[in-house]
């Protein structure tokens, strides 16, 4: 039995996954550029970067350009491995979701198709073919839905007529 890849709970939130994906494409990125690429605020990026740094997935480097302080973010080797593994788990999950539905195995009383069973084909002799206008004929006439509804206040029971 093969082990299925597992989603990483640390980076399984949309925001952290976005930050990790943005940083996976570069060696290092300035804080403001990361914020803009991820489409989040300074405070959200700061909080998520701290969580990813605690997990060992991200490093924060502080410095300056001229007199202006700057912060750069980069993924660690462990962070790059974590995002690759998480993406593999997402791909596996998507492949399962996109696979054709399988019959329920072993369900009691469930009709199971048998191998080699005859399948109807388009235009098969004796097969009933819908005629033009058949779809329209199956539709209720306008106002039919309203006619089937009980009068307001009826609550499913016949109301006595008012005498007066």
Secondary structure, 3 states (H helix, E strand, C coil): CCCCCCCCCCCCCHHHHHHHHHHHCCCCEEHHHHHHHHCCCHHHHHHHHHHHHHCCCEEEEEEEECCEEEEEEEECHHHHHHHHHHHHHHHHHHHHHHCCCCCCCCCCCCCCCCCCCCCCCCCCCCCCCCCCCHHHHCCCCCCHHHHCCCCCCCCCCCCCCCCC
